[in-house]
Amino acid sequence: MPITFNKIKEITEIQATSGFEGRLQSFMRQNITPYVDEVQKDGLGGIFGIKQTLTPNAPRIMVAGHMDEVGFMVSTIKADGTMRVVALGGWNPLVISAQRFTLFARHDVAIPVITGGVPPHLMRGSNGSPSIPKLEDIIFDAGFSDKIEAEQFGVHPGAVIIPETKAILTANKKNVISKSWDNRYGCLMITELLAHLGTQNIQLPNTLIAGANVQEEVGLRGAHVSTTKFNPDLFFAVDCSPAQDTFDANADGHIGDGTLIRIFDPGHILLPTMRDFLLDTAESAGVKYQYYVSKGGTDAGAAHLKHAGIPSTTIGVCARYIHSHQTLFSLEDFDTAQAFLREIVKKLDRSTVDLITGV
């Protein structure tokens, strides 16, 4: 069944940034628990459902999204009550100003915040041309009278600020515009996969460990912890990458062109045995795919270096304008990636995994 807009709207509008993933962790627990044998957390907050198998000597397969979206942390409260921040994840300073956010103060109190943009009236005398702002200079304004009032509302350094926006469908009903598809895509892929396996009573030839990591956007931190804890034979990150089709028609990453075969990024090279398995699986199942070379990384880059080495890859889609308030992505691409992931986990028996790992 194709993914519904309402499911995307629900999960993308949850606000959860690096180190503060609690709201999405609760969502994941609620949605995976009915379909797995047990739910476990790692020490940083990653949450995973474990689906056991009756097959002897079965491999352990780990499939992981990540719960955090990019955001900010308050570093300083100025005398006038405005705030300055440090980034949680990668931001282009040009997309930050004149946007709406939510600040989460002490005791999880939600406070509306905007970023200040310099109006053109105040730019006269400087050739009327804006300069590229530095992150540390961008004003976050909640309307407080002064620093004392901000503190009275529970605002303090260390409080987080997260984009606030609503998901909408494009006019042609083919795409969605929302925040945080990186990486609510991966979390929704996990919940949909487990629901499919559970409702169809599908028995796998492997022990499946499926869930979501924390703190991916600040250095793939959660994947180090979770792969150490669960020690899988293979690791599959499920993540969203930047589309480049509106910037360069010849570049990698076109929305609507299917799932990504991510052959290279600065922290990970796709092993030839894993590549052949992915291509054989996609082609036998009629899954539409595109090759992708990335300048950024995913949790696969951390996972493949753990223990004695864990062969890893990423099951991905691309989206336009990620790491901003407004990301545009294809509904069909999600369905394609979901079909691909279902075929992958069904095929990973001991002999197939041994072929990939070279045992």
Secondary structure, 3 states (H helix, E strand, C coil): CCCCHHHHHHHHCCCCECCECHHHHHHHHHHHHHHCCEEEECCCCCEEEEECCCCCCCCEEEEEEECCECEEEEEEECCCCCEEEEEECCCCHHHCCCCEEEEECHHHCEEEEEECCCCHHHHCCCCCCCCCCCHHHCCEECCCCCHHHHHHCCCCCCCEEEECCCCEECCCCCEEEECCHHHHHHHHHHHHHHHHHHHCCCCCCCEEEEEEECCCCCCCHHHHHHHHHHCCCEEEEEEEEECCCCCCCCCCCCCCCCEEEEEEECCEECCHHHHHHHHHHHHHHCCCEEEEECCCCCCHHHHCCCCCCCCEEEEEEEEECCCCCCEEEEHHHHHHHHHHHHHHHHHCCHHHHHHHHCC
